[in-house]
Amino acid sequence: MFPQAQFIETNGIRVAVYEQGEGLPVILLHGFPELAYSWRHQLPALAAAGYHAIAPDQRGYGLTSKPDGVPQYTVQRLLGDITGLLDALDIDKAVVVGHDWGALLAWQMALLVPGRMTGLVALNIPFFPRSSVEPIAYMRAELGDDFYIVNFQDSDQADRRCDENPAWVFEMLMRRNTITRKQFDTLPKAMRSFNLLAALGRRELTGEKLLAREEEKVFVDAFMAGGFTAPINWYRNWTHNWESTADLDQTVRVPSLFIGAIDDVIISPGQIDAMKPFVPDLEVHMLENCGHWTQQEKPDDVNSILIDWLGRHY
């Protein structure tokens, strides 16, 4: 059973936190559009293995506060929530595990506040060293105005469309076996850019539904109550985050584990290889027959790899 939320006031907001177990603290950071509930398979497994598993609903999500305005969702504020949570729980350092946006945040934490981490585990999203080119301009040139991250900068159309029918968002997005890496690589370049608005307009879906009805209800109820604007505001700080971290050394100096998925077509094999020179202490595992929702698609495999790595390092 998923634990009850506890509430912690920190960094000017109220954070919903779900905890299980005792021992070395392991913080689990979800992505978009997810919740702490995305770690429902990992919390009990980590607790049983002797770890203190902690999963917050991040800023803008679930039962956590959703302050108004794009500037409320900068990388500095998001990391302030995590360090504030550690302070409130009287934890000096933790292993930080992130999926999707949570992985991006974990990598930035390793650059901005590495002293609060004993280790880092990233699911699906590798470390991206800071580009010399402003990232939204690059995405716009390479992937077009309809690419979802670019579209988020230009309008609130995606917010409104998602808010109209959260149930369809999760029916459409959270699926397994939708496309393989081999199939994706044969597509024309114009079809490799993810257009969220076009995807929301589909009525015929590929692959298999990932979530059981009661699991899907948790996500749908949360986003019906809280909406999509606050989570999408994370993306609207992409340029700010790039500009405000210009002077950072781009070396990740904590022990790191990357768990990728061969059929996660959001990320290319080349991007995974490109991070290796910047992460000296790195172990990589790639899961077969798995897409983007790794810890929910392959929970047993993720738990086994994660707990083995933790045991060997700590």
N, C-alpha and C positions, 0 to 999 in steps of 0.2 A: 504494500500500500504506500502511495506517495505521502510523504510527511506533511503535516500542517505547516502553514506559513508562520514564521516569526517576523516581527517588524523591527527594523533598526533605523533610527534617525541619524543620518550622516550626510555631510556635504550639501546640506540644505534640502534634502529630500528624504522620503520615507521608503525604505527598501524592503521588499518582501524576500525572505531568505528561507530556504528549505535545507535542513541539516540532517545528517544521519551518521552515526558511528563516532569513534574516538581514535586519536592517534595523530599522525602527520596530517596537517590540513591540506586538502586538495580543493581548490576553487574551480567550479565548472561554469564557464561563460557561454551562453547560448548565442545563436545568430538570428538572422532575419528570415522569415517572420516566425519567430519561435518564442519559447518560454523556458523557465527553469524546468518545467515539466518535460522538456526534450531530453533531459538526463535521467528520466525515471528508471531506465535500465541500469544506469551506472551508479546511482546513489547506493542502493542496497549491496551491489557487488563490491564497491569500494569499502563500505562499512564492514562487510563480512571479512574482507581481507585485512582489516586493522587500520583503516584510514578514516579521518574525519572529513566526510564529503559535504561540501557546501555549495549550493546552487542558488544564486539570486535571480529573481526577475530583474533584468537590467533596466536602467533608466528609460522610461517611456513604454515599458512592457508590463503586461499582467497586472499584479496588484501593487507594483511600485509606482511612485509619483511620475507624472507626465507633465513637467513644466512646459509652458508655452514658449515658442520661439526657436528658430534654428540655432542661435548661439548657445542654447542650453545643452547642446548635444555634441560639443567639440570633444576631441580625443582627451583633452586635459580634464574636462568635467567627467567624462566616462571613467577615466583612470582614477580620478578623485573619489568616485563612488566605491571603487574596488579597494583602494588603500584605506578609505574611511571605514569600510566594512571590516577590513582586517583589524584596524584600530579598535573598533567597537567590540570585536570578538577577542581582543587581547592576543592577537596573532602577529608575530614579528614577520615571518616569512611563510609562504605557501607555494606548493606546486600549482601552477595556473594552467588549466586545460580550457581550450577554446575551440568552438566550431564555427565556421563561416565568419560572420562579423566578430564573434567572440575570439576567433583565432587571430584576426587582424589586430584586435585590441591587445591580446596577449603578446604578440610580437612587438607592438609599440611599448607595452609595459616593460619589456626586456631592454628597450633603449632608454626610456624615460625614467623608470624607477626600478632598476634591476635589483636593488638592495632589498626589495620586498618579495623576491622570488627565489625559491630553491630550485626550481626547474620549470620547464615549459613543455606543454603538449599541444600541438596544433592538429586539428582534424580538417582535412580537405584544402585549407587555404595555406599555401607556403608563405615564407617570408619574402616580401617584395622590397628590395633596397630602394631608397628614395630616388626617383627619376629626376633627371635634369629638366624635364619638360613638364609643364603643369598638367596634371593627370586628366582633368576633364577635357581640356583641349585635345589631348592625345586620344582619349576615348572617342570624342566626337569625330575626329579625323579618321580613325581606324574603323570604328564600329557604327557611326552614324547617329543622327539625332534621335532615332527610335530606340537605341540601346537603353535599357532600363535605367542605368545610373545617370546617363545624360538626360533622359527625359525627366527624371526626378528634379534636376536643376532648373528645368525650363517651365514647369507648371505643377499644379496640384492635381492634375487629371488622374494620376495613378492612385493618389490618396482617396479621391472621391469614388473612383470605380471599385476599389477594394472595399471601401466602407459600405457600398451598396449591397454587397453579397459576400461577407467573409466566408460563408460555407463553401462557395464556389472557389474562392482563392485556395483553400486547403484541399479541396477535391482536385483542383487542377495542378497545384504545385507539388504536393507531398505524395509522390508516386515513385514506384521502383520499376526498373526494367523498361524505362521509356525509350532509351536509345543507348547503343553501345558506342564505345570509343571508335571502333572500326567504322560503324555506320556514320558517325558524326564527321569523321575525317574525309568521307567521300562527298559531303555536302558542299555546294558552292559557297564561297566566302560570304555572300550576302545573307545566307541562311544560318550562319553560325553566330550571329548577334542576337541575344535574347531580347525580344520585344515583349515586355510584360503586358502592355495594353492589347496587343494582338493575341497573346496567350489567353487573356481573360475573355476574349471574344469567341474562343473555340467552344464547340459543343460536342466534338468527338475527341476523346482522349486516348492516348496510347499508354502502354504499361499497365501496372497493377496498383490499386489503391494501397497506400502504405499503412494508414491508420485504421484501427478498429473504430467502430462507431462511438464508443465511449471515450476513446482517446481524442478523436477528432472534435468531439463536443467541448473538451477542455480548451482547445485552441480557439474554436469558433466563438465560444462564450466570452473568452478573454478579449478577443479583437472586436467583437460586437460592442463590448463595454468600453474599451479604450481607444478603438480606432487605429488607423495605420499612419497618421501624420507624424506622431512622435517617433516611431521606429524609422520612417523614411527620412526624418530630419538628420539621423546619423549620416546618411549619404550626402546630405546637402552641406556638410562640413568638409567634404573631401579636399577642396582647395585650401580652406583654412588650415586643415591638419597638415597639408603639404607645406604651406608657407611657414607655419609656426614651428616646424621641426627641421628647419634648413641646416642647422649647425650640429645635428646629432651624428655621432659616430654610428655607422651602419653595421656594426658587428654585434651579434647576439652572443653574449658571453655566459649564458647559463646552459646547463645540460638540457638538450631539446630532443623531443620525439615528434616525428611527423607521421600521421596516419592518413594516407590518401586512398582514393577510390579510383580504380582504372576507368570506370564508366562515368565519373564526374566530369562532364564535358565543359563545365565552367572553367576548369583549370587544365592547362596543357602539360604534357610531360616535360617540355622544355622549361616551363616556369618552375617546376619542382627541381630540376637539375640546376637552374640558375641560382637558387638560394644557397646551395651547398658551400660556396666559398665564404659566405657571410655568417655561417652558423658552424663554428669549428667542432663543437661537440653535438653531433646530430646523428640520430638513428631514423631510418625511413622504412616504413612498412606500407605496402600497397595491397588493398583488398580487391579481389576479383569479384565480378558480378555484383558490383555495388556502385550506386550513384552518389548524389550529393548529400543525402540525409544519413550519413554514415552510422552514427551512434544509434539511430533508430532502425536502420535497415539491417545492420550486422552487429547487434548489441553484444553477442557472445564473443565474437572475434575482437571487437574493440576492447571489451573488458579484459580479455585474456592478454592482449598486447600491452594494454595500459598497466595492468597489475604486475605483469612480468617486468616491465621496464621500471616501475616504481620499486619493486623488490630488489632489483639489481643495483639501483642507484641510491636507495635510502634505507 
